[in-house]
Amino acid sequence: MKFAASSEVFQGDQRSLLEDSVDEDLEAVQSELQQLSTKPASPERQTPKRQALPAELPRREFRHEPDNTQCACGCQMKRIGEDVAEKLDYEPGVFTVECHIRGKWACAKCERLMQAPVEAHVIDKGILSLACSRRSWSPSTPIISRRIARKAFMPAPA
């Protein structure tokens, strides 16, 4: 047996095996890079959409417009559209829908947009009106719901 530098020299057959494995490795890396660069299109996230309030409910319109449609630059603003928000209201025995319509006003000269401010809501982005939410909640509501839950899970007396 030889243990010297001359015994560790590549021979022709060994070199061809090494070159073949390098080529295979390069091809594998290239295919992985192509797969990573062309990511599959992720499906669009479906945002939950609230269903519209039933059309058969009676509706009341409330229009909210800015106090002054004169722009700070002195031009008269032009109405370009409106935002409509519907709130469910309950009066004893009757459900109604309050339609709050807020006009959008814009200045053609300075491109300023103006709208009447939105009233504060009890629940952000909620559909219940203030009067309806007052009727559905009382200070004893948490106590009553705890009693009901306690009765449902208590073992029956023997």
Order of alpha helices (4+ residues) and beta strands (2+ residues): alpha-beta-beta-beta-beta-alpha-alpha
